[in-house]
C-alpha cells in the first residue's frame, strides 16, 4: 500500500507487529554546512540522502538512539529515504537532525517535500 504522508510517523500502521515503512521525498536545506542525522528505532531503521546511507540502525533491537551520521550539504533540496521495519514487541521511530543554525530536533514537517518543483 502506498500513501503520501506529511510526516515520518508510524500512525498508518495496520498492525502492532511485522510491518515495514519506506518514507521518501526531499528535504530542504537552507544553510550549507555539516549536518548530523540521528535515528531512534525499535526495531531497524536506515536513513539515506542522495542514495548514500547516512545512518544505519538496522537489525532486531530495543529502542536505540544516537545511531548517527554526518554529511556535508549545500543549500537546496536533497532526496531522502528512511526505511523502517518492526518485528515483534515494542515499536518506534524518531528521526532527528542538527546542523548550522539548527539545534538537535525532530526533523520538522516544514522541511519535507514530496516534489521540490511543487514546493509542497
LINDA-V65263 format. One record per backbone hydrogen bond with DSSP energy under -0.5 kcal/mol. CO is the residue of the C=O (numbers start at 0). NH is the residue of the N-H. Records with the same first field share a line. If there is no record, write none. Layout:
# LINDA-V65263
CO->NH, NH
This chain:
# LINDA-V65263
2->4
6->8
9->12
18->85
20->83
22->81
24->79
25->112
26->28, 77
27->29
28->75
32->72
34->70
35->97
36->68
37->95
38->66
39->93
40->63
41->91
43->84
44->56
45->82
46->53, 54
47->80
48->51
51->48
54->46, 56
56->44
58->60
63->40
65->67
66->38
68->36
70->34, 72
72->32
75->28
77->26
78->49
79->24
80->47
81->22
82->45
83->20
85->18
86->17
91->41
93->39
94->106
95->37
96->104
97->35
98->101
101->98
104->96
107->110
108->111
110->27
112->25
114->117, 118, 119
